[in-house]
C-alpha cells in the first residue's frame, strides 16, 4: 500500500465518510451480479466513467430502463 500525503489522506477519509452517509440514506440497494458487471463494462467501453457505467447498469437491472438527461451537453 502506498503512503498518502496529508491532503490525499484527508481526501480519502472524506470520500469514505460521504459514501457511508449516502449508503445510510439509500432506500434501495442493488447487488452487483455478473450481468450487471458485464453491462457496466460495455457502458464503460462506450465512454462512460466506470462509476457512472455501474450506476446506469444497476438502474437498468432494477427498472429495465434508465434514462439520462444532461444539461451540460453530451457525455
ROBAGU-397126 format. One record per atom (N, C-alpha, C, O, CB): atom name; x, y, z; residue number from 1. Coordinates in steps of 0.1 Angstrom, whole numbers, plus 5000, padded with zeros to 4 digits. Glycine has a CB too. Layout:
% ROBAGU-397126
SITE   atom     xx     yy     zz     n
SITE     CA      X      Y      Z   NUM
...
//
This chain:
% ROBAGU-397126
SITE   atom     xx     yy     zz     n
SITE      N   5008   4988   5000     1
SITE     CA   5000   5000   5000     1
SITE      C   5009   5012   5000     1
SITE      O   5018   5013   5008     1
SITE     CB   4990   5000   5012     1
SITE      N   5006   5022   4991     2
SITE     CA   5014   5034   4990     2
SITE      C   5010   5043   5002     2
SITE      O   4999   5044   5007     2
SITE     CB   5012   5041   4977     2
SITE      N   5020   5051   5006     3
SITE     CA   5018   5061   5016     3
SITE      C   5011   5073   5010     3
SITE      O   5015   5078   4999     3
SITE     CB   5031   5065   5023     3
SITE      N   5001   5079   5017     4
SITE     CA   4995   5091   5012     4
SITE      C   5000   5103   5020     4
SITE      O   5002   5102   5031     4
SITE     CB   4979   5089   5013     4
SITE      N   5001   5114   5012     5
SITE     CA   5004   5126   5020     5
SITE      C   4992   5131   5027     5
SITE      O   4981   5126   5024     5
SITE     CB   5011   5137   5010     5
SITE      N   4993   5141   5035     6
SITE     CA   4982   5145   5044     6
SITE      C   4970   5150   5036     6
SITE      O   4959   5145   5039     6
SITE     CB   4987   5157   5052     6
SITE      N   4971   5158   5025     7
SITE     CA   4959   5162   5018     7
SITE      C   4952   5150   5011     7
SITE      O   4940   5149   5011     7
SITE     CB   4963   5172   5007     7
SITE      N   4960   5140   5006     8
SITE     CA   4954   5128   5000     8
SITE      C   4947   5120   5010     8
SITE      O   4936   5114   5008     8
SITE     CB   4965   5120   4993     8
SITE      N   4953   5119   5022     9
SITE     CA   4947   5111   5033     9
SITE      C   4933   5117   5037     9
SITE      O   4924   5110   5039     9
SITE     CB   4956   5110   5045     9
SITE      N   4933   5131   5038    10
SITE     CA   4921   5138   5042    10
SITE      C   4910   5135   5031    10
SITE      O   4899   5133   5034    10
SITE     CB   4923   5153   5044    10
SITE      N   4914   5136   5019    11
SITE     CA   4905   5134   5007    11
SITE      C   4899   5120   5008    11
SITE      O   4887   5118   5006    11
SITE     CB   4912   5136   4994    11
SITE      N   4907   5110   5010    12
SITE     CA   4903   5096   5011    12
SITE      C   4893   5094   5023    12
SITE      O   4883   5087   5022    12
SITE     CB   4914   5086   5012    12
SITE      N   4896   5100   5034    13
SITE     CA   4887   5099   5046    13
SITE      C   4874   5106   5043    13
SITE      O   4863   5100   5046    13
SITE     CB   4894   5106   5058    13
SITE      N   4874   5117   5036    14
SITE     CA   4861   5124   5033    14
SITE      C   4853   5116   5023    14
SITE      O   4841   5115   5024    14
SITE     CB   4864   5138   5027    14
SITE      N   4860   5109   5013    15
SITE     CA   4853   5101   5004    15
SITE      C   4846   5090   5011    15
SITE      O   4834   5087   5008    15
SITE     CB   4862   5095   4993    15
SITE      N   4853   5083   5020    16
SITE     CA   4847   5072   5028    16
SITE      C   4835   5077   5036    16
SITE      O   4825   5070   5037    16
SITE     CB   4857   5065   5037    16
SITE      N   4837   5088   5043    17
SITE     CA   4826   5094   5051    17
SITE      C   4814   5097   5043    17
SITE      O   4803   5093   5047    17
SITE     CB   4831   5107   5058    17
SITE      N   4815   5104   5032    18
SITE     CA   4804   5107   5023    18
SITE      C   4797   5095   5017    18
SITE      O   4785   5095   5015    18
SITE     CB   4807   5117   5013    18
SITE      N   4805   5085   5013    19
SITE     CA   4800   5073   5008    19
SITE      C   4791   5066   5018    19
SITE      O   4780   5061   5015    19
SITE     CB   4811   5063   5003    19
SITE      N   4796   5066   5031    20
SITE     CA   4789   5060   5042    20
SITE      C   4776   5067   5044    20
SITE      O   4765   5061   5046    20
SITE     CB   4797   5059   5054    20
SITE      N   4776   5080   5044    21
SITE     CA   4764   5088   5045    21
SITE      C   4753   5085   5034    21
SITE      O   4742   5083   5037    21
SITE     CB   4767   5103   5045    21
SITE      N   4758   5084   5022    22
SITE     CA   4749   5081   5011    22
SITE      C   4743   5067   5012    22
SITE      O   4731   5065   5010    22
SITE     CB   4756   5082   4998    22
SITE      N   4751   5057   5017    23
SITE     CA   4746   5044   5019    23
SITE      C   4735   5043   5030    23
SITE      O   4726   5036   5029    23
SITE     CB   4757   5034   5022    23
SITE      N   4737   5052   5040    24
SITE     CA   4727   5052   5051    24
SITE      C   4714   5058   5046    24
SITE      O   4703   5054   5051    24
SITE     CB   4733   5060   5063    24
SITE      N   4715   5067   5036    25
SITE     CA   4703   5074   5031    25
SITE      C   4695   5065   5020    25
SITE      O   4684   5068   5017    25
SITE     CB   4706   5087   5025    25
SITE      N   4702   5056   5015    26
SITE     CA   4697   5048   5004    26
SITE      C   4685   5040   5008    26
SITE      O   4685   5033   5019    26
SITE     CB   4707   5038   4998    26
SITE      N   4674   5040   5000    27
SITE     CA   4662   5032   5003    27
SITE      C   4662   5019   4996    27
SITE      O   4654   5010   4998    27
SITE     CB   4649   5040   5000    27
SITE      N   4671   5018   4986    28
SITE     CA   4672   5006   4978    28
SITE      C   4687   5003   4975    28
SITE      O   4695   5012   4973    28
SITE     CB   4665   5008   4964    28
SITE      N   4690   4990   4976    29
SITE     CA   4704   4986   4973    29
SITE      C   4704   4975   4963    29
SITE      O   4696   4966   4964    29
SITE     CB   4711   4981   4986    29
SITE      N   4712   4976   4953    30
SITE     CA   4712   4967   4942    30
SITE      C   4725   4959   4943    30
SITE      O   4736   4964   4943    30
SITE     CB   4712   4974   4928    30
SITE      N   4724   4946   4944    31
SITE     CA   4735   4937   4944    31
SITE      C   4741   4936   4930    31
SITE      O   4733   4935   4921    31
SITE     CB   4732   4922   4950    31
SITE      N   4754   4937   4929    32
SITE     CA   4761   4936   4916    32
SITE      C   4764   4922   4912    32
SITE      O   4772   4915   4919    32
SITE     CB   4774   4945   4916    32
SITE      N   4757   4917   4902    33
SITE     CA   4759   4903   4898    33
SITE      C   4767   4904   4885    33
SITE      O   4771   4914   4880    33
SITE     CB   4746   4896   4896    33
SITE      N   4769   4892   4879    34
SITE     CA   4777   4891   4867    34
SITE      C   4771   4899   4855    34
SITE      O   4778   4905   4847    34
SITE     CB   4779   4876   4863    34
SITE      N   4758   4898   4854    35
SITE     CA   4751   4905   4843    35
SITE      C   4753   4920   4844    35
SITE      O   4756   4927   4834    35
SITE     CB   4737   4902   4842    35
SITE      N   4752   4926   4856    36
SITE     CA   4754   4940   4859    36
SITE      C   4768   4944   4856    36
SITE      O   4771   4954   4850    36
SITE     CB   4750   4944   4873    36
SITE      N   4777   4936   4860    37
SITE     CA   4792   4938   4858    37
SITE      C   4795   4939   4843    37
SITE      O   4802   4948   4839    37
SITE     CB   4800   4928   4865    37
SITE      N   4790   4929   4836    38
SITE     CA   4792   4929   4821    38
SITE      C   4786   4941   4815    38
SITE      O   4792   4947   4806    38
SITE     CB   4786   4916   4815    38
SITE      N   4774   4945   4819    39
SITE     CA   4768   4957   4813    39
SITE      C   4775   4969   4816    39
SITE      O   4777   4978   4807    39
SITE     CB   4753   4958   4817    39
SITE      N   4780   4970   4828    40
SITE     CA   4788   4982   4832    40
SITE      C   4801   4983   4824    40
SITE      O   4805   4994   4820    40
SITE     CB   4792   4982   4847    40
SITE      N   4807   4971   4821    41
SITE     CA   4819   4971   4812    41
SITE      C   4816   4976   4798    41
SITE      O   4824   4983   4792    41
SITE     CB   4825   4957   4812    41
SITE      N   4804   4972   4793    42
SITE     CA   4800   4976   4780    42
SITE      C   4799   4991   4779    42
SITE      O   4803   4998   4770    42
SITE     CB   4787   4969   4776    42
SITE      N   4792   4997   4790    43
SITE     CA   4789   5011   4790    43
SITE      C   4803   5019   4792    43
SITE      O   4804   5029   4786    43
SITE     CB   4780   5014   4802    43
SITE      N   4812   5013   4800    44
SITE     CA   4825   5020   4801    44
SITE      C   4832   5020   4788    44
SITE      O   4839   5029   4785    44
SITE     CB   4833   5013   4813    44
SITE      N   4831   5009   4781    45
SITE     CA   4838   5008   4768    45
SITE      C   4832   5018   4758    45
SITE      O   4839   5022   4749    45
SITE     CB   4837   4993   4762    45
SITE      N   4820   5022   4760    46
SITE     CA   4813   5031   4751    46
SITE      C   4815   5046   4756    46
SITE      O   4809   5055   4751    46
SITE     CB   4799   5029   4750    46
SITE      N   4824   5048   4766    47
SITE     CA   4827   5061   4770    47
SITE      C   4823   5066   4784    47
SITE      O   4827   5077   4788    47
SITE     CB   4822   5070   4760    47
SITE      N   4815   5059   4791    48
SITE     CA   4811   5063   4804    48
SITE      C   4822   5061   4814    48
SITE      O   4830   5052   4813    48
SITE     CB   4798   5056   4809    48
SITE      N   4823   5069   4824    49
SITE     CA   4833   5067   4835    49
SITE      C   4828   5054   4842    49
SITE      O   4816   5051   4842    49
SITE     CB   4834   5079   4845    49
SITE      N   4837   5047   4849    50
SITE     CA   4834   5034   4855    50
SITE      C   4823   5035   4865    50
SITE      O   4813   5027   4865    50
SITE     CB   4846   5029   4862    50
SITE      N   4823   5045   4874    51
SITE     CA   4813   5047   4884    51
SITE      C   4799   5050   4878    51
SITE      O   4789   5045   4882    51
SITE     CB   4816   5058   4894    51
SITE      N   4799   5058   4867    52
SITE     CA   4787   5061   4860    52
SITE      C   4781   5049   4853    52
SITE      O   4769   5047   4853    52
SITE     CB   4789   5073   4850    52
SITE      N   4790   5041   4847    53
SITE     CA   4786   5029   4840    53
SITE      C   4779   5019   4850    53
SITE      O   4769   5013   4846    53
SITE     CB   4798   5023   4833    53
SITE      N   4785   5018   4861    54
SITE     CA   4780   5009   4871    54
SITE      C   4766   5014   4876    54
SITE      O   4757   5006   4878    54
SITE     CB   4789   5007   4883    54
SITE      N   4765   5027   4878    55
SITE     CA   4752   5033   4883    55
SITE      C   4741   5030   4872    55
SITE      O   4730   5026   4876    55
SITE     CB   4754   5048   4885    55
SITE      N   4744   5032   4860    56
SITE     CA   4734   5030   4849    56
SITE      C   4731   5015   4848    56
SITE      O   4719   5012   4847    56
SITE     CB   4740   5035   4836    56
SITE      N   4741   5007   4849    57
SITE     CA   4738   4992   4848    57
SITE      C   4729   4987   4859    57
SITE      O   4721   4979   4857    57
SITE     CB   4752   4984   4848    57
SITE      N   4732   4993   4871    58
SITE     CA   4723   4989   4883    58
SITE      C   4709   4994   4881    58
SITE      O   4699   4987   4884    58
SITE     CB   4729   4995   4896    58
SITE      N   4708   5006   4875    59
SITE     CA   4694   5012   4872    59
SITE      C   4687   5004   4862    59
SITE      O   4675   5001   4864    59
SITE     CB   4695   5026   4868    59
SITE      N   4694   5000   4852    60
SITE     CA   4688   4991   4842    60
SITE      C   4683   4978   4847    60
SITE      O   4672   4973   4844    60
SITE     CB   4697   4989   4830    60
SITE      N   4691   4972   4856    61
SITE     CA   4688   4959   4862    61
SITE      C   4675   4960   4871    61
SITE      O   4667   4951   4871    61
SITE     CB   4700   4954   4870    61
SITE      N   4674   4971   4878    62
SITE     CA   4663   4973   4887    62
SITE      C   4650   4977   4880    62
SITE      O   4639   4972   4883    62
SITE     CB   4666   4983   4898    62
SITE      N   4651   4986   4871    63
SITE     CA   4639   4992   4864    63
SITE      C   4637   4988   4850    63
SITE      O   4627   4991   4844    63
SITE     CB   4640   5007   4865    63
SITE      N   4647   4981   4844    64
SITE     CA   4645   4977   4830    64
SITE      C   4650   4988   4820    64
SITE      O   4653   4985   4808    64
SITE     CB   4631   4973   4827    64
SITE      N   4650   5000   4824    65
SITE     CA   4654   5011   4816    65
SITE      C   4660   5022   4825    65
SITE      O   4656   5023   4836    65
SITE     CB   4643   5017   4807    65
SITE      N   4669   5030   4820    66
SITE     CA   4675   5040   4828    66
SITE      C   4677   5052   4818    66
SITE      O   4685   5051   4809    66
SITE     CB   4688   5035   4835    66
SITE      N   4671   5063   4821    67
SITE     CA   4672   5075   4812    67
SITE      C   4681   5085   4819    67
SITE      O   4680   5088   4831    67
SITE     CB   4658   5081   4810    67
SITE      N   4689   5091   4810    68
SITE     CA   4699   5100   4815    68
SITE      C   4697   5114   4808    68
SITE      O   4696   5114   4795    68
SITE     CB   4714   5095   4813    68
SITE      N   4696   5124   4815    69
SITE     CA   4695   5138   4809    69
SITE      C   4707   5146   4813    69
SITE      O   4711   5145   4825    69
SITE     CB   4681   5145   4813    69
SITE      N   4713   5152   4804    70
SITE     CA   4724   5161   4808    70
SITE      C   4722   5175   4803    70
SITE      O   4719   5178   4792    70
SITE     CB   4737   5155   4801    70
SITE      N   4723   5184   4813    71
SITE     CA   4721   5198   4810    71
SITE      C   4735   5204   4806    71
SITE      O   4736   5216   4802    71
SITE     CB   4715   5206   4822    71
SITE      N   4745   5196   4807    72
SITE     CA   4759   5201   4804    72
SITE      C   4764   5197   4790    72
SITE      O   4775   5201   4787    72
SITE     CB   4768   5196   4815    72
SITE      N   4755   5191   4783    73
SITE     CA   4760   5187   4770    73
SITE      C   4761   5172   4769    73
SITE      O   4757   5165   4778    73
SITE     CB   4772   5194   4766    73
SITE      N   4768   5167   4758    74
SITE     CA   4769   5153   4757    74
SITE      C   4779   5147   4766    74
SITE      O   4789   5154   4771    74
SITE     CB   4773   5149   4742    74
SITE      N   4778   5134   4770    75
SITE     CA   4786   5127   4779    75
SITE      C   4799   5122   4772    75
SITE      O   4807   5116   4778    75
SITE     CB   4779   5116   4786    75
//
